[in-house]
Every structure is written in C-alpha cells, then in structure tokens.
Amino acid sequence: MREKKEAIAYCLTYPEVWEDYPFHDPNWCVIRHKKSKKSFAFIYEKDGAVWINVKCDPQWRDFWREAFASVIPAYHMDKKHWNSIILDGTVPEKDIRRMIGESYDLTKGKNRDIPPGNAERRSSCKTGTTTKLSLNNTQRCQGAGTD
C-alpha cells in the first residue's frame, strides 16, 4: 500500500464507514464510522509520501514506533493515542492493515444498547468466567476459580 487511493479503498472495506473531507482540503481524507461519526483514519500527502494517522492503544504505541522508523507520533494529533504511518514501503502491508484495524476497533464506540455497568466481556479471569464492567469501568471477575 503506497498510494492514497489504495489506503482509502482499504479503509472503506470496513463495515459501516464513510469517506469525509471535513477540512475543505482535498488532501485530507478522513474515514469515519457511520453511527458515531468518530474518525479512525486520517489519510493525506505530506513530504512526498502518503501518511495515515491511526488511533492506537497506548500499550502498543511505542511498540509500533520502535518497530518501524516510518511509524511516528501522529502529525496534528494527540501523540499519546495516535500514530502516523508513512507509506514509504518500509512498513509491511500486513502491519499497516493491522494498525488500521486496531484504530477501527478502538474508535467504533460503545454499544449503546447495553446499559452502562452491564457490559460483559472476556478478560484475564480464568477460563469460563466473565468480567463485569461497572459504571466507573473497574473490572471484577465473576464465577468460580477467578484470579
């Protein structure tokens, strides 16, 4: 993936997303979730290359930055949660796709059909138990044999 149109086309393969140009500048394409309107990819040309800003988990932020010289703190974004991927051919396509996918997952928003405090998901609890997220997002294991 080296061209802007390729990056846009790949991002548009995710469900329920759309292409936006909110800055009145055709150089900046933003890919958003339809329901929440949250952005998960900012695609633009800078310094002769295509760049993609993607959201990342802070635990992975430094991993990506250390693994590839062309993954840097995001241009014009919060450096704690966003990275820029420079599409110069040095980052393998599978890793670019993974970072875009992680950004999509991190920004798709919460399921509004589940009342806060009742969302259940698997966690680091032993197999067969679930974690219940409380209103203040703390986790606790439920079931026999918890950690």
C-alpha positions in Angstrom: 0.0 0.0 0.0 1.7 3.2 -1.2 -1.0 5.3 -2.8 -3.7 7.4 -1.2 -6.4 5.8 -3.2 -5.3 2.4 -2.1 -5.4 3.4 1.6 -8.8 5.0 1.2 -10.1 1.9 -0.6 -8.8 -0.4 2.1 -10.3 1.6 4.9 -13.7 1.6 3.1 -13.8 -2.2 3.3 -14.7 -2.0 7.0 -18.4 -2.1 7.8 -20.4 1.0 8.4 -17.8 3.6 7.4 -17.7 6.6 5.1 -15.2 8.9 3.5 -15.2 12.6 4.6 -13.3 15.7 3.7 -14.1 18.0 6.7 -11.2 20.4 6.3 -12.2 21.8 2.9 -8.9 20.5 1.7 -8.9 17.6 -0.8 -5.5 16.5 0.5 -7.1 15.4 3.8 -9.4 12.4 3.7 -11.0 11.2 7.0 -12.6 7.8 7.3 -15.4 7.8 9.9 -17.8 5.4 11.5 -21.4 6.0 10.2 -23.1 5.6 13.6 -20.7 7.5 15.9 -19.1 9.7 13.2 -15.8 9.0 15.0 -12.7 9.0 12.8 -10.3 6.1 12.6 -8.0 7.1 9.7 -6.8 10.4 8.5 -5.2 10.0 5.1 -3.1 12.7 3.5 0.0 13.5 1.5 3.0 15.2 3.2 6.6 15.5 2.2 6.2 13.4 -0.9 4.6 10.4 0.8 1.1 9.3 1.8 0.6 9.3 5.6 -2.2 7.7 7.6 -2.9 8.7 11.2 -4.4 5.8 13.2 -5.5 5.5 16.8 -3.6 3.1 18.9 -3.7 1.6 22.3 -1.0 3.4 24.4 0.4 -0.1 25.3 1.1 -0.7 21.6 2.1 2.9 20.6 5.7 2.6 21.4 6.0 -1.0 20.0 4.9 0.3 16.6 7.2 3.3 16.8 10.2 1.2 17.8 9.5 -1.5 15.2 9.3 0.9 12.2 11.1 4.2 11.6 8.1 5.2 9.4 5.6 4.9 12.3 5.9 8.1 14.3 3.9 10.2 16.8 0.9 11.4 14.8 1.1 14.6 12.8 -1.5 17.1 14.1 -3.0 14.6 16.6 -2.7 13.6 20.2 0.6 11.9 20.4 -0.4 9.6 23.3 -3.2 7.8 21.3 -2.4 8.4 17.6 0.5 7.3 15.3 1.3 8.4 11.8 2.2 5.6 9.3 4.3 6.9 6.4 3.6 4.8 3.4 7.2 4.7 2.0 7.4 0.9 1.5 9.2 0.2 4.8 6.2 -0.9 6.8 4.8 -4.3 5.6 1.3 -4.1 4.3 0.1 -6.7 6.9 1.2 -4.4 9.7 -0.4 -1.3 8.1 -3.6 -3.2 7.8 -3.3 -4.4 11.4 -2.8 -0.8 12.7 -5.8 0.4 10.6 -7.9 -2.5 12.0 -6.9 -1.6 15.6 -7.8 2.0 15.0 -11.2 1.0 13.6 -11.8 -1.2 16.7 -10.7 1.5 19.2 -12.9 4.1 17.7 -16.1 2.3 16.8 -17.7 3.3 20.1 -19.6 1.5 22.7 -22.8 -0.5 22.0 -25.5 1.9 23.2 -28.0 -1.0 23.5 -26.2 -2.2 26.7 -26.8 0.0 29.7 -23.6 1.2 31.4 -22.4 -1.2 34.1 -24.0 -4.2 32.4 -21.5 -4.8 29.6 -19.8 -8.2 29.9 -16.6 -9.3 28.1 -13.9 -11.9 28.4 -10.8 -10.8 30.4 -7.8 -12.1 32.2 -10.1 -14.1 34.5 -9.6 -17.9 34.4 -11.5 -19.7 31.6 -15.3 -19.8 31.9 -15.7 -16.6 33.9 -16.6 -13.1 32.7 -15.7 -9.6 33.7 -18.4 -7.2 34.5 -17.6 -3.5 33.8 -19.0 -1.2 36.5 -20.1 2.4 36.0 -16.6 3.6 36.7 -15.1 1.0 34.3 -13.5 -1.1 37.0 -13.4 -4.9 36.4 -14.1 -7.8 38.6 -14.1 -11.4 37.9 -17.3 -13.4 38.4 -17.6 -17.2 38.8 -15.7 -20.0 40.4 -12.0 -20.1 40.1 -11.3 -16.4 39.5 -7.8 -14.9 39.6 
